[in-house]
Amino acid sequence: MPPHDNATCTAFDGHALIASGALVDVALAVKRVLDRDPARTPLIFDDATSQPVEIDFRGSADEVLARLQPAADADAPRGAGRPRLGVVAREVTLLPRHWYWLNSQPGGASAALRRLVEDARRHGSAKDRARLAGEAADRFMRTVAGDLAGYEEASRALWRGDRDAFNRHTRGWPKDVREHARRLAAIARDAQAETG
């Protein structure tokens, strides 16, 4: 999955941290690891979601970085006509009254749906942010620490917002995994605190 704009990422090789920071810096660090030992299978996580970031590491470091850059034609001036929005067509099932309302909006149903989604993203609730932060922490733990002692208890403590229990159950984890999991859990707890 490609990371969102201005993403920061974190890469692990097993339970060892490789690098954390801007995508290009992390990609270069992972490339160095793979150049030394192509059999390694590092994982790169988007820091906001803990979703995996897929990078094609074939070729030189310059070739890897070139593939990370947006296509040059994306910035090229466009001619007259409808702008290319990079939209993806998917099926949406709504009741007839919903379609009627959407179609009566300026720009039609698609434009109205895009405006509604953007407005919801801008004004997302604290509850949504807390849920997403908790999912990011749990996703990382499940992927990297799912086989470690105390994982299930740490996951339950994460969702309860119980810092002491979380720290107790992650105490025996490898240092890099423990610190990253605790950082993500703190973000989730802070987001949960905003919900009141």
N, C-alpha and C positions, 0 to 999 in steps of 0.2 A: 504494500500500500504506500503510495507516495505521501510524504509528510505535508502538513499544511504550510502556508506561506510563513517565512521567517521561523521555521521550526528549529528547535534544538532537539538533539537526539543523544542517546546513550547506547554504547555498544559493550557487549559482554562476550567473553570467550569462556564458555562454561560459567564458572562462578567468579571469574576475574574481570574486573572493569578494564576495558581497553581505552575508552575515551568518552568524554561527554562534552557537548557544546554544539556549535553550528554544524549543520549537516556536512558541509565540505570538509571541515576539520576532522570530524568523526570518520568520514569515508576514507580520507587519506590515512588515518591511523589504522583502520581495518585493512586497507590495501597493503600496508607495510607488514601486518601480521600474516596476511595470506601470501605475500611474496616470500616470506621466510618459511612458511609451512602451508602449502596449498590444501592440506588435508583438514585444516582447522575449519570449524563451522560457527563463526561468530554470529551473534544476533544483534541487530540494531533496532532500538525502540524509539518511537516518537515520544518525547517526554510528556506531551500533553495527554496522550491517549494510551500509551504503552502498546500501540499497534506496531507490528513489525514494519520496518522500512526496507523495501527490496531495492538493492543496488546491483547493477551488473558490473562485476569486478574484472571482467576480461580486459586484457590489454594493459597499456601503461597507465600510470597515475593520471597523466593528462587526458587520456581517453576516457577514464572513469569520470573525471571531473567534467569533461565535455558533455557526457551523457546526462549529468545532473543539471545542466543549464537548460532553461526553457528554450524551445525552438526559436531560431532567429526570425522566422517568418511570423511569429506571434506578435512582434513589435512593428512589423511592416505596415505602412499606411494602407488603409482599405479604400476601395472604390465605393461608388454609390450602391445603395441597396441595404438589405437587412444585415446588421452586424452579426458576425459569427460569435455566438455566446459560449460555445463549448458545452451546450446543453446535452443532456442524456435523456432519451425518450424512455419512459416507463409507464406502466399502466396505473391509473388511479381510479378507484371505484368510489363514486359519490352518489348520493340521492339526487333525483331530478331537481329538487329545489336548490341544491348546492350548485349544480351545473348552471341552472338559470341565473343565479346570483353571480357566479364567476364570469359567465359569458356577458353579463351586462356591465362588467367593470371595464374601465379604460384599458385598452390593449388586449382584452380578451382573457380567457381562463388562464393561459400559461403565464401571462404577465402578472395577473392578480395573485396566482399561487407563488410566484417568485417574490413578489412584494411581501406577502404574508410570511413566507419562510424567513426572509431577511429581517423583517420586523421582529419575529420571534427570536431569531438569533441575537439581535441587538439587545433585546429586553428579556433575555432568558432569565428564568427565576434562579434564585440562590439554591433552591431545591434541586434543579437540574444540574447546576454546577457541582453541587455536592455529590450527586449520584454519579456524574461522569468522572469526577476525581476519584471516587471510591472504586469505580470500575477500572480505571487506569491502574491504580495501585494493586488491585486484586489480579488483574490480567498479567502484570509483570510478575507478581509472586507466583501465580499458577505456572507461568512459563519457565521461570528460572529457579524457583524455590519449591515447586510442587512436590518434589521428592525429598525435601529436607524435613528433619524432625521438627514438629511444632507448626508446620504449615497450616493445617486445618484450624488449629486453635488461633493462630495469628490472623487468619482470614476472618474468623468469627469476631475476634477482638477489633479488627479493622472496621467491620460493619457496625459494631456496637459503639465505636468511638472510644474504646477503652485503651488509652495510651499505655498505661502500666502493664496491662496484660499483653498488649502487642509487643512491647519491648522485652518482656519476660520470655515470650515464645520465640522471638527472633534472636535472642542473645547468643545462641550457639551457632548461628548461621555464619558462613564466610563473610568476612568484613565488608567487602565491596557490595555483596548482595544485601546484607543487613542495612548498610547505610543508605543505599538507594531505595530499598523498600520503606525504610523509616522516613526518608524525605518525601516520598509519594504519600505515605500515610499521613504525614503532617499537613500536606496540602489538602488532603481529603477532610481531615479534622477541622482545618481552618474554614473550608467551604461549608462544612456541616454547621459550624458555629454561626455562620452568617444567616442560617435559616431560623435561628432563634431557638 
